[in-house]
Amino acid sequence: MTKHAVRTGLVGLSAAVGLLAATGGVGHAQPLTTAGHSATALPAAVAAGYAVVPYENVNVRKLPSKNGAYLATLTAGRTYTAYCWTHGDTVTDHGITNDIWIGFADGYSSAVYFKGDEYANLPVSARC
């Protein structure tokens, strides 16, 4: 096994453990297609990720959709590791309307509920 393969595996494991610990144990994401939305599991070699902070409790869903299966709730004010963003269902709350969803190791949450810009301060280049 090469050093690169070991490092890639450790990065993927670290990412999964981070969300599992933060959410109390959410299952691993699998490729899905339903109701016009598609989502794929994040690659194991994703970089360290980006810190995001919800300003209120927010649900993590299997797909970037208001009707996606519920996986967990992120607690307001805590820092979580996100890996990317994608377009999904449009969400309007607190006078904010956005179709950006933040990608975690196991699911997605609407960017409407995170501190920062429309991408929860993820770079535009971090698209899923």
KETORKE-127643 format. One record per residue: x, y, z of N, C-alpha, C, O, CB in turn. Coordinates in Angstrom, 3 decimals. Glycine has a CB too. Example, Ala and Ser with C-alpha at 12.3 -4.5 7.8 and 13.67 -1.06 7.14 Angstrom:
2
(r (13.190, -5.690, 7.800), (12.300, -4.500, 7.800), (13.200, -3.300, 7.800), (14.236, -3.319, 8.465), (11.308, -4.473, 9.046)) (r (12.850, -2.250, 7.080), (13.670, -1.060, 7.140), (12.900, 0.030, 7.870), (13.409, 1.138, 8.039), (14.084, -0.598, 5.725)) 
END
This chain:
128
(r (0.848, -1.165, 0.000), (0.000, 0.000, 0.000), (0.903, 1.241, 0.000), (1.858, 1.321, 0.771), (-0.969, -0.009, 1.225)) (r (0.590, 2.198, -0.868), (1.410, 3.393, -0.974), (1.066, 4.391, 0.119), (0.014, 4.296, 0.750), (1.238, 4.034, -2.341)) (r (1.976, 5.362, 0.342), (1.712, 6.424, 1.320), (0.477, 7.212, 0.921), (-0.313, 7.606, 1.778), (2.925, 7.367, 1.450)) (r (0.302, 7.449, -0.401), (-0.854, 8.199, -0.877), (-2.153, 7.458, -0.550), (-3.122, 8.078, -0.114), (-0.747, 8.446, -2.392)) (r (-2.180, 6.152, -0.755), (-3.382, 5.364, -0.466), (-3.711, 5.403, 1.025), (-4.878, 5.524, 1.396), (-3.195, 3.908, -0.930)) (r (-2.714, 5.303, 1.866), (-2.924, 5.364, 3.311), (-3.464, 6.730, 3.694), (-4.429, 6.827, 4.452), (-1.613, 5.068, 4.073)) (r (-2.845, 7.797, 3.172), (-3.287, 9.150, 3.494), (-4.722, 9.376, 3.015), (-5.531, 9.952, 3.742), (-2.341, 10.189, 2.864)) (r (-5.040, 8.933, 1.808), (-6.385, 9.084, 1.274), (-7.397, 8.381, 2.173), (-8.455, 8.935, 2.473), (-6.463, 8.531, -0.156)) (r (-7.080, 7.187, 2.594), (-7.968, 6.447, 3.481), (-8.152, 7.136, 4.810), (-9.263, 7.170, 5.339), (-7.446, 5.062, 3.703)) (r (-7.083, 7.687, 5.362), (-7.170, 8.383, 6.636), (-7.985, 9.656, 6.527), (-8.749, 9.973, 7.439), (-5.788, 8.700, 7.153)) (r (-7.844, 10.400, 5.431), (-8.624, 11.622, 5.240), (-10.109, 11.267, 5.180), (-10.927, 11.916, 5.831), (-8.183, 12.370, 3.945)) (r (-10.456, 10.252, 4.413), (-11.851, 9.829, 4.320), (-12.394, 9.362, 5.656), (-13.518, 9.706, 6.022), (-11.996, 8.725, 3.300)) (r (-11.614, 8.584, 6.388), (-12.030, 8.107, 7.696), (-12.201, 9.268, 8.656), (-13.170, 9.306, 9.415), (-11.021, 7.105, 8.247)) (r (-11.276, 10.214, 8.637), (-11.356, 11.379, 9.511), (-12.611, 12.183, 9.227), (-13.272, 12.643, 10.158), (-10.120, 12.259, 9.346)) (r (-12.951, 12.359, 7.960), (-14.143, 13.116, 7.584), (-15.396, 12.422, 8.100), (-16.283, 13.072, 8.654), (-14.220, 13.289, 6.057)) (r (-15.472, 11.129, 7.925), (-16.643, 10.383, 8.360), (-16.783, 10.406, 9.874), (-17.886, 10.596, 10.387), (-16.569, 8.949, 7.865)) (r (-15.695, 10.218, 10.592), (-15.718, 10.225, 12.049), (-16.138, 11.598, 12.559), (-16.872, 11.688, 13.543), (-14.341, 9.837, 12.617)) (r (-15.687, 12.669, 11.907), (-16.041, 14.022, 12.337), (-17.533, 14.253, 12.322), (-18.074, 14.771, 13.299), (-15.365, 15.043, 11.461)) (r (-18.225, 13.890, 11.250), (-19.669, 14.088, 11.198), (-20.385, 13.106, 12.110), (-21.367, 13.468, 12.758), (-20.178, 13.943, 9.767)) (r (-19.908, 11.873, 12.169), (-20.549, 10.902, 13.046), (-20.496, 11.361, 14.491), (-21.487, 11.249, 15.212), (-19.889, 9.536, 12.904)) (r (-19.360, 11.874, 14.922), (-19.234, 12.345, 16.293), (-20.102, 13.572, 16.519), (-20.736, 13.699, 17.567), (-17.775, 12.661, 16.620)) (r (-20.138, 14.469, 15.553), (-20.880, 15.716, 15.710), (-22.381, 15.491, 15.700), (-23.112, 16.247, 16.339), (-20.503, 16.688, 14.616)) (r (-22.862, 14.483, 14.999), (-24.302, 14.286, 14.860), (-24.824, 13.102, 15.654), (-26.019, 12.813, 15.609), (-24.653, 14.106, 13.419)) (r (-23.972, 12.424, 16.366), (-24.422, 11.298, 17.156), (-24.564, 10.014, 16.358), (-25.205, 9.070, 16.820), (-25.715, 11.627, 17.793)) (r (-23.973, 9.963, 15.158), (-23.952, 8.721, 14.407), (-24.906, 8.673, 13.234), (-25.968, 8.058, 13.330), (-24.251, 7.611, 15.305)) (r (-24.559, 9.291, 12.157), (-25.352, 9.263, 10.936), (-24.724, 8.247, 10.001), (-23.499, 8.164, 9.916), (-25.434, 10.676, 10.267)) (r (-25.531, 7.479, 9.305), (-25.016, 6.465, 8.384), (-24.235, 7.064, 7.238), (-24.336, 8.263, 6.981), (-26.144, 5.639, 7.840)) (r (-23.463, 6.257, 6.547), (-22.634, 6.690, 5.427), (-23.492, 6.972, 4.198), (-24.418, 6.218, 3.902), (-21.573, 5.629, 5.102)) (r (-23.191, 8.051, 3.484), (-23.941, 8.417, 2.283), (-23.718, 7.409, 1.171), (-22.612, 6.897, 0.998), (-23.545, 9.813, 1.810)) (r (-24.761, 7.130, 0.427), (-24.704, 6.240, -0.715), (-25.257, 6.984, -1.925), (-26.058, 7.903, -1.752), (-25.496, 4.923, -0.448)) (r (-24.858, 6.619, -3.146), (-25.426, 7.262, -4.321), (-26.940, 7.041, -4.375), (-27.413, 5.916, -4.213), (-24.758, 6.729, -5.599)) (r (-27.697, 8.122, -4.606), (-29.146, 8.036, -4.664), (-29.683, 8.898, -5.787), (-29.041, 9.871, -6.183), (-29.763, 8.450, -3.335)) (r (-30.838, 8.560, -6.300), (-31.566, 9.415, -7.226), (-33.033, 9.282, -6.871), (-33.584, 8.181, -6.879), (-31.293, 9.029, -8.732)) (r (-33.673, 10.417, -6.554), (-35.087, 10.391, -6.209), (-35.698, 11.758, -6.389), (-35.037, 12.769, -6.152), (-35.287, 9.908, -4.781)) (r (-36.930, 11.807, -6.797), (-37.707, 13.041, -6.927), (-36.964, 14.145, -7.663), (-37.063, 15.312, -7.282), (-38.104, 13.534, -5.570)) (r (-36.226, 13.803, -8.705), (-35.552, 14.820, -9.502), (-34.253, 15.328, -8.923), (-33.597, 16.169, -9.538), (-36.450, 15.954, -9.697)) (r (-33.860, 14.843, -7.758), (-32.601, 15.257, -7.145), (-31.655, 14.069, -7.144), (-32.067, 12.936, -6.891), (-32.822, 15.798, -5.697)) (r (-30.397, 14.329, -7.425), (-29.443, 13.240, -7.342), (-28.325, 13.648, -6.409), (-27.960, 14.821, -6.325), (-28.895, 12.865, -8.737)) (r (-27.792, 12.678, -5.719), (-26.681, 12.930, -4.813), (-25.758, 11.732, -4.888), (-26.205, 10.597, -5.052), (-27.171, 13.186, -3.346)) (r (-24.475, 11.990, -4.766), (-23.530, 10.887, -4.760), (-22.690, 10.971, -3.501), (-22.523, 12.041, -2.917), (-22.638, 10.906, -6.022)) (r (-22.175, 9.852, -3.100), (-21.300, 9.833, -1.941), (-20.085, 10.704, -2.229), (-19.592, 10.736, -3.356), (-20.873, 8.384, -1.584)) (r (-19.610, 11.397, -1.230), (-18.444, 12.247, -1.398), (-17.200, 11.381, -1.542), (-17.101, 10.339, -0.894), (-18.297, 13.221, -0.211)) (r (-16.254, 11.786, -2.373), (-15.045, 10.984, -2.555), (-14.227, 10.916, -1.268), (-14.181, 11.872, -0.495), (-14.192, 11.558, -3.687)) (r (-13.588, 9.778, -1.054), (-12.795, 9.584, 0.162), (-11.615, 10.541, 0.232), (-11.123, 10.837, 1.321), (-12.297, 8.152, 0.240)) (r (-11.155, 11.026, -0.910), (-9.971, 11.876, -0.930), (-10.302, 13.359, -0.813), (-9.484, 14.202, -1.181), (-9.194, 11.633, -2.192)) (r (-11.504, 13.696, -0.302), (-11.869, 15.094, -0.117), (-10.890, 15.719, 0.871), (-10.485, 15.084, 1.845), (-13.344, 15.234, 0.385)) (r (-10.519, 16.958, 0.612), (-9.578, 17.663, 1.500), (-10.162, 17.767, 2.907), (-11.237, 17.229, 3.172), (-9.253, 19.081, 0.947)) (r (-9.481, 18.435, 3.785), (-9.872, 18.533, 5.188), (-11.256, 19.139, 5.387), (-11.863, 18.930, 6.437), (-8.862, 19.347, 5.936)) (r (-11.766, 19.874, 4.423), (-13.105, 20.428, 4.546), (-13.081, 21.869, 5.014), (-12.025, 22.491, 5.123), (-13.928, 19.597, 5.494)) (r (-14.272, 22.385, 5.291), (-14.455, 23.791, 5.663), (-15.331, 23.859, 6.909), (-16.303, 23.115, 7.039), (-15.090, 24.609, 4.491)) (r (-14.977, 24.759, 7.818), (-15.747, 24.932, 9.046), (-17.012, 25.735, 8.740), (-16.949, 26.800, 8.126), (-14.896, 25.637, 10.141)) (r (-18.156, 25.213, 9.176), (-19.426, 25.919, 9.042), (-20.131, 25.902, 10.397), (-19.963, 24.976, 11.191), (-20.322, 25.271, 7.931)) (r (-20.926, 26.950, 10.643), (-21.618, 27.083, 11.924), (-23.081, 27.449, 11.666), (-23.351, 28.516, 11.115), (-20.928, 28.157, 12.824)) (r (-24.028, 26.592, 12.050), (-25.433, 26.955, 11.905), (-25.820, 27.984, 12.972), (-25.355, 27.911, 14.110), (-26.335, 25.698, 12.005)) (r (-26.668, 28.937, 12.600), (-27.101, 29.923, 13.583), (-28.372, 29.465, 14.295), (-28.807, 30.099, 15.256), (-27.332, 31.279, 12.911)) (r (-28.961, 28.385, 13.838), (-30.039, 27.718, 14.558), (-29.943, 26.232, 14.234), (-29.272, 25.847, 13.276), (-31.454, 28.307, 14.171)) (r (-30.611, 25.396, 15.026), (-30.562, 23.960, 14.762), (-31.060, 23.698, 13.348), (-32.047, 24.286, 12.907), (-31.408, 23.169, 15.800)) (r (-30.368, 22.808, 12.643), (-30.712, 22.525, 11.246), (-30.642, 21.027, 10.978), (-29.754, 20.332, 11.472), (-29.770, 23.286, 10.285)) (r (-31.592, 20.546, 10.190), (-31.635, 19.121, 9.845), (-30.611, 18.784, 8.775), (-30.341, 19.581, 7.878), (-33.034, 18.725, 9.368)) (r (-30.049, 17.593, 8.886), (-29.212, 17.012, 7.831), (-30.114, 16.012, 7.120), (-30.763, 15.180, 7.754), (-27.875, 16.320, 8.410)) (r (-30.146, 16.106, 5.788), (-31.006, 15.235, 4.990), (-30.167, 14.426, 4.002), (-29.069, 14.835, 3.626), (-32.074, 16.064, 4.240)) (r (-30.685, 13.297, 3.596), (-29.976, 12.394, 2.683), (-29.721, 13.045, 1.335), (-28.679, 12.815, 0.722), (-30.766, 11.108, 2.490)) (r (-30.666, 13.857, 0.868), (-30.572, 14.553, -0.412), (-30.715, 16.059, -0.186), (-31.217, 16.473, 0.859), (-31.656, 14.040, -1.402)) (r (-30.291, 16.877, -1.131), (-30.463, 18.327, -0.995), (-31.911, 18.732, -1.298), (-32.190, 19.458, -2.252), (-29.490, 19.077, -1.937)) (r (-32.804, 18.244, -0.466), (-34.241, 18.406, -0.673), (-34.947, 18.510, 0.670), (-34.575, 17.839, 1.633), (-34.815, 17.232, -1.496)) (r (-35.976, 19.363, 0.724), (-36.771, 19.494, 1.943), (-37.454, 18.184, 2.312), (-37.785, 17.953, 3.475), (-37.812, 20.593, 1.777)) (r (-37.663, 17.330, 1.320), (-38.319, 16.043, 1.553), (-37.334, 14.880, 1.650), (-37.750, 13.727, 1.758), (-39.309, 15.771, 0.450)) (r (-36.035, 15.169, 1.612), (-35.037, 14.113, 1.757), (-35.134, 13.468, 3.123), (-35.551, 14.108, 4.088), (-33.631, 14.664, 1.535)) (r (-34.759, 12.223, 3.209), (-34.821, 11.500, 4.483), (-34.003, 12.227, 5.549), (-32.864, 12.630, 5.312), (-34.311, 10.050, 4.312)) (r (-34.603, 12.384, 6.714), (-33.931, 13.017, 7.851), (-32.842, 12.092, 8.382), (-33.071, 10.896, 8.567), (-34.947, 13.364, 8.975)) (r (-31.644, 12.655, 8.629), (-30.534, 11.877, 9.180), (-30.140, 12.315, 10.579), (-29.865, 11.478, 11.440), (-29.341, 11.977, 8.275)) (r (-30.109, 13.635, 10.814), (-29.623, 14.147, 12.097), (-29.959, 15.629, 12.204), (-30.467, 16.230, 11.257), (-28.089, 13.919, 12.246)) (r (-29.676, 16.211, 13.359), (-29.826, 17.644, 13.560), (-28.491, 18.213, 14.008), (-27.877, 17.702, 14.944), (-30.941, 17.955, 14.597)) (r (-28.036, 19.277, 13.337), (-26.832, 19.988, 13.754), (-27.258, 21.069, 14.750), (-28.272, 21.738, 14.553), (-26.068, 20.611, 12.516)) (r (-26.483, 21.231, 15.809), (-26.809, 22.163, 16.877), (-26.300, 23.571, 16.574), (-25.160, 23.756, 16.148), (-26.227, 21.671, 18.191)) (r (-27.155, 24.543, 16.798), (-26.795, 25.946, 16.583), (-25.542, 26.312, 17.372), (-25.390, 25.928, 18.532), (-27.959, 26.868, 16.980)) (r (-24.645, 27.064, 16.724), (-23.446, 27.567, 17.389), (-22.263, 26.616, 17.401), (-21.148, 27.042, 17.703), (-23.777, 27.917, 18.771)) (r (-22.463, 25.350, 17.085), (-21.347, 24.399, 17.028), (-20.704, 24.451, 15.650), (-21.353, 24.806, 14.666), (-21.827, 22.957, 17.350)) (r (-19.444, 24.102, 15.587), (-18.721, 24.086, 14.322), (-18.725, 22.677, 13.743), (-18.457, 21.703, 14.446), (-17.276, 24.593, 14.509)) (r (-19.034, 22.585, 12.451), (-19.080, 21.314, 11.744), (-18.191, 21.395, 10.508), (-17.891, 22.489, 10.029), (-20.535, 20.947, 11.355)) (r (-17.777, 20.262, 10.001), (-16.956, 20.212, 8.799), (-17.829, 19.897, 7.593), (-18.479, 18.854, 7.525), (-15.832, 19.167, 8.945)) (r (-17.824, 20.827, 6.643), (-18.542, 20.642, 5.378), (-17.513, 20.438, 4.282), (-16.358, 20.838, 4.424), (-19.474, 21.865, 5.057)) (r (-17.934, 19.813, 3.182), (-16.996, 19.491, 2.115), (-17.321, 20.158, 0.789), (-16.432, 20.352, -0.041), (-16.951, 18.021, 1.923)) (r (-18.582, 20.510, 0.581), (-18.956, 21.078, -0.707), (-20.342, 21.698, -0.605), (-20.989, 21.636, 0.440), (-18.919, 20.002, -1.817)) (r (-20.785, 22.293, -1.699), (-22.148, 22.812, -1.794), (-22.746, 22.370, -3.127), (-22.022, 22.047, -4.068), (-22.171, 24.370, -1.660)) (r (-24.065, 22.359, -3.193), (-24.760, 21.993, -4.425), (-26.096, 22.719, -4.471), (-26.560, 23.254, -3.464), (-24.963, 20.452, -4.520)) (r (-26.703, 22.732, -5.641), (-28.050, 23.279, -5.768), (-29.054, 22.187, -5.428), (-28.835, 21.015, -5.737), (-28.301, 23.838, -7.201)) (r (-30.151, 22.571, -4.795), (-31.221, 21.647, -4.452), (-32.525, 22.403, -4.352), (-32.720, 23.406, -5.038), (-30.919, 20.912, -3.139)) (r (-33.423, 21.926, -3.500), (-34.692, 22.616, -3.291), (-34.449, 24.037, -2.801), (-33.512, 24.292, -2.045), (-35.568, 21.847, -2.289)) (r (-35.293, 24.949, -3.236), (-35.243, 26.326, -2.738), (-35.880, 26.367, -1.357), (-36.974, 25.841, -1.153), (-35.966, 27.311, -3.714)) (r (-35.187, 26.998, -0.405), (-35.667, 27.141, 0.968), (-35.786, 28.631, 1.268), (-34.882, 29.406, 0.955), (-34.708, 26.428, 1.991)) (r (-36.896, 29.027, 1.872), (-37.088, 30.403, 2.334), (-37.380, 30.374, 3.819), (-38.311, 29.700, 4.259), (-38.237, 31.113, 1.556)) (r (-36.598, 31.096, 4.587), (-36.809, 31.199, 6.032), (-36.105, 32.454, 6.520), (-35.043, 32.811, 6.011), (-36.281, 29.925, 6.787)) (r (-36.687, 33.119, 7.496), (-36.109, 34.332, 8.075), (-35.814, 35.387, 7.004), (-34.850, 36.141, 7.132), (-34.828, 33.990, 8.835)) (r (-36.631, 35.446, 5.957), (-36.442, 36.425, 4.895), (-35.320, 36.108, 3.926), (-34.975, 36.935, 3.082), (-36.192, 37.739, 5.490)) (r (-34.751, 34.924, 4.038), (-33.658, 34.499, 3.149), (-34.182, 33.391, 2.239), (-34.822, 32.448, 2.704), (-32.406, 34.007, 3.972)) (r (-33.908, 33.508, 0.949), (-34.280, 32.470, -0.014), (-33.022, 32.007, -0.719), (-32.231, 32.821, -1.195), (-35.337, 32.989, -1.042)) (r (-32.838, 30.686, -0.786), (-31.605, 30.136, -1.334), (-31.854, 28.692, -1.766), (-32.639, 27.982, -1.138), (-30.447, 30.215, -0.293)) (r (-31.193, 28.259, -2.828), (-31.274, 26.845, -3.241), (-29.943, 26.123, -3.036), (-29.728, 25.042, -3.583), (-31.695, 26.744, -4.717)) (r (-29.058, 26.721, -2.250), (-27.741, 26.125, -1.965), (-27.861, 25.197, -0.761), (-28.441, 25.555, 0.264), (-26.664, 27.232, -1.700)) (r (-27.307, 24.009, -0.906), (-27.270, 23.030, 0.181), (-25.813, 22.694, 0.464), (-25.014, 22.536, -0.459), (-28.087, 21.739, -0.180)) (r (-25.479, 22.590, 1.721), (-24.120, 22.318, 2.166), (-23.941, 20.808, 2.309), (-24.752, 20.135, 2.945), (-23.815, 23.047, 3.509)) (r (-22.860, 20.280, 1.707), (-22.606, 18.840, 1.727), (-21.682, 18.438, 2.861), (-20.596, 18.992, 3.029), (-22.015, 18.398, 0.410)) (r (-22.139, 17.459, 3.636), (-21.353, 16.877, 4.718), (-20.979, 15.451, 4.309), (-21.319, 15.020, 3.207), (-22.147, 16.893, 6.079)) (r (-20.305, 14.738, 5.152), (-19.885, 13.376, 4.820), (-21.077, 12.472, 4.531), (-20.972, 11.537, 3.737), (-19.056, 12.789, 5.957)) (r (-22.208, 12.747, 5.171), (-23.341, 11.829, 5.058), (-24.631, 12.451, 4.570), (-25.621, 11.736, 4.414), (-23.589, 11.209, 6.360)) (r (-24.666, 13.748, 4.321), (-25.921, 14.353, 3.915), (-25.772, 15.830, 3.634), (-24.664, 16.340, 3.465), (-26.965, 14.138, 4.971)) (r (-26.906, 16.510, 3.587), (-26.952, 17.912, 3.184), (-27.850, 18.718, 4.109), (-28.818, 18.194, 4.661), (-27.438, 18.036, 1.743)) (r (-27.522, 20.000, 4.277), (-28.361, 20.945, 5.014), (-28.465, 22.223, 4.200), (-27.521, 22.608, 3.510), (-27.784, 21.233, 6.439)) (r (-29.613, 22.878, 4.284), (-29.802, 24.127, 3.553), (-28.854, 25.192, 4.082), (-28.697, 25.351, 5.292), (-31.260, 24.606, 3.660)) (r (-28.221, 25.923, 3.164), (-27.296, 26.996, 3.547), (-28.008, 28.165, 4.206), (-27.361, 29.018, 4.813), (-26.537, 27.489, 2.332)) (r (-29.331, 28.218, 4.097), (-30.101, 29.295, 4.726), (-29.816, 29.374, 6.220), (-29.892, 30.455, 6.803), (-31.601, 29.090, 4.488)) (r (-29.494, 28.262, 6.842), (-29.360, 28.194, 8.301), (-27.929, 28.310, 8.814), (-27.674, 28.057, 9.991), (-29.939, 26.917, 8.786)) (r (-26.993, 28.690, 7.944), (-25.599, 28.793, 8.356), (-25.104, 30.224, 8.321), (-25.542, 31.032, 7.502), (-24.729, 27.930, 7.476)) (r (-24.194, 30.519, 9.214), (-23.550, 31.834, 9.231), (-22.716, 31.988, 7.967), (-22.211, 31.008, 7.420), (-22.665, 32.015, 10.505)) (r (-22.576, 33.232, 7.510), (-21.740, 33.490, 6.345), (-22.563, 33.905, 5.143), (-23.703, 34.352, 5.274), (-20.922, 32.267, 6.006)) (r (-21.972, 33.751, 3.977), (-22.631, 34.159, 2.739), (-23.597, 33.068, 2.265), (-23.910, 32.140, 3.011), (-21.582, 34.466, 1.642)) (r (-24.063, 33.187, 1.020), (-25.047, 32.236, 0.494), (-24.525, 30.805, 0.423), (-25.314, 29.866, 0.312), (-25.490, 32.671, -0.877)) (r (-23.200, 30.625, 0.486), (-22.577, 29.297, 0.464), (-22.054, 28.895, 1.848), (-21.237, 27.980, 1.952), (-21.430, 29.269, -0.556)) (r (-22.508, 29.559, 2.897), (-22.027, 29.314, 4.261), (-20.515, 29.501, 4.339), (-19.827, 28.839, 5.116), (-22.411, 27.894, 4.725)) (r (-20.022, 30.417, 3.517), (-18.593, 30.756, 3.421), (-17.727, 29.682, 2.780), (-16.501, 29.770, 2.855), (-18.063, 31.043, 4.777)) (r (-18.320, 28.675, 2.153), (-17.527, 27.735, 1.364), (-17.138, 28.448, 0.075), (-17.906, 29.273, -0.419), (-18.321, 26.398, 1.069)) (r (-15.970, 28.154, -0.480), (-15.591, 28.794, -1.747), (-16.518, 28.349, -2.875), (-17.022, 27.226, -2.870), (-14.125, 28.463, -2.104)) (r (-16.734, 29.223, -3.823), (-17.573, 28.895, -4.988), (-17.031, 27.646, -5.681), (-17.796, 26.877, -6.262), (-17.629, 30.091, -5.989)) (r (-15.732, 27.445, -5.623), (-15.097, 26.300, -6.281), (-15.371, 24.967, -5.565), (-15.036, 23.909, -6.098), (-13.599, 26.531, -6.367)) (r (-15.963, 25.001, -4.388), (-16.191, 23.775, -3.610), (-17.507, 23.103, -3.974), (-18.144, 22.487, -3.120), (-16.173, 24.086, -2.120)) (r (-17.914, 23.214, -5.209), (-19.171, 22.614, -5.643), (-19.065, 21.085, -5.633), (-18.059, 20.524, -6.067), (-19.552, 23.119, -7.050)) (r (-20.107, 20.422, -5.137), (-20.121, 18.945, -5.058), (-20.084, 18.333, -6.444), (-20.090, 17.109, -6.579), (-21.371, 18.447, -4.301)) 
END
